[in-house]
Amino acid sequence: MPIDIYSFNLSQFCRSVLMTAKHLNIDLNVIEVNPGPEQWSPEFLKVNPNHNLPTINDNGFVLVESRAIMQYLCNQYAPNSSLYPKEPKARAQVDRWLSFDVTLNGSIANAVMRKPFTGVDPLPERVIAFKNNMKLLDESIGDNHYLTGNEHLTIADLAVLSTTAIFLNLGTDLSEYPNFKRWLTTLSQELPYFADINLKNFSPEKLQEWAKSSQKYINRKLNSW
Ligand SMILES: N[C@@H](CCC(=O)N[C@@H](CS)C(=O)NCC(=O)O)C(=O)O
């Protein structure tokens, strides 16, 4: 039986899981849940009382949190895959980037998404934090092909790619971050499933729709933006 995934196609958290499954040839049954009322439907709340996406149900095993789901898919279905290496130091490098991705997501929300989602300009200190994170990312990538070096694509790449695909969708100027720009451009063209999962469903109108339908959620978070 395929794994059920409750997913919303604009969500970076959902897209990182979709890419992982695609890369590992894992069969997913995608149940599209639109943010807003559908997230609070009794059917979905029964599966995930916290109503956040993505959620998977692997034949009775329910798991939330995108990075934990990516790790689970590798551990359960592809334990020998270089996508999530077993060797402790190599794995620690992947985990390091997965943790950094949490910070990066927050600073993109604060500095880049605040205006399109709320109409309010980002706070100057949040923009500085965002630029610092991008600088760190750019310097760490250096000449590497992948986040962890030149050898293998890992779930760290897939997480940060899904987080930063928004720059391609918005046409963000990345000239301040040339190594990052090269990494994003190269991998987005190299991975055969990237465009389908990350670019196909995006439009500024859909972003606006999402912003409107998520107002309840946004209001809850606005103070932290
Ligand atoms: N840390 C979570 C974040 C998930 C998340 O915030 N999902 C959003 C969609 S992008 C959501 O479901 N928000 C609505 C809510 O939490 O009720 C992950 O990585 O999966």
The ligand as an SDF file (V2000), in Angstrom:
LIG
                    3D

 20 19  0  0  0  0  0  0  0  0999 V2000
    8.2310   22.3870   11.0610 N   0  0  0  0  0  0  0  0  0  0  0  0
    7.1510   21.9220   10.2420 C   0  0  0  0  0  0  0  0  0  0  0  0
    6.4450   23.1170    9.6380 C   0  0  0  0  0  0  0  0  0  0  0  0
    5.1550   22.7240    8.9680 C   0  0  0  0  0  0  0  0  0  0  0  0
    4.2820   23.9200    8.6480 C   0  0  0  0  0  0  0  0  0  0  0  0
    4.4160   25.0260    9.2110 O   0  0  0  0  0  0  0  0  0  0  0  0
    3.3570   23.6990    7.7260 N   0  0  0  0  0  0  0  0  0  0  0  0
    2.4470   24.7370    7.3630 C   0  0  0  0  0  0  0  0  0  0  0  0
    2.2240   24.7120    5.8540 C   0  0  0  0  0  0  0  0  0  0  0  0
    3.5980   25.4590    5.0670 S   0  0  0  0  0  0  0  0  0  0  0  0
    1.1370   24.4820    8.0500 C   0  0  0  0  0  0  0  0  0  0  0  0
    0.6140   23.3850    7.9760 O   0  0  0  0  0  0  0  0  0  0  0  0
    0.6280   25.5210    8.7060 N   0  0  0  0  0  0  0  0  0  0  0  0
   -0.6630   25.5250    9.2810 C   0  0  0  0  0  0  0  0  0  0  0  0
   -0.7440   25.1180   10.7320 C   0  0  0  0  0  0  0  0  0  0  0  0
    0.2970   24.8410   11.3640 O   0  0  0  0  0  0  0  0  0  0  0  0
   -1.8730   25.0320   11.1970 O   0  0  0  0  0  0  0  0  0  0  0  0
    7.6860   20.9840    9.1470 C   0  0  0  0  0  0  0  0  0  0  0  0
    8.8700   21.0980    8.8210 O   0  0  0  0  0  0  0  0  0  0  0  0
    6.9370   20.1280    8.6700 O   0  0  0  0  0  0  0  0  0  0  0  0
  1  2  1  0
  2  3  1  0
  2 18  1  0
  3  4  1  0
  4  5  1  0
  5  6  2  0
  5  7  1  0
  7  8  1  0
  8  9  1  0
  8 11  1  0
  9 10  1  0
 11 12  2  0
 11 13  1  0
 13 14  1  0
 14 15  1  0
 15 16  2  0
 15 17  1  0
 18 19  2  0
 18 20  1  0
M  END
$$$$
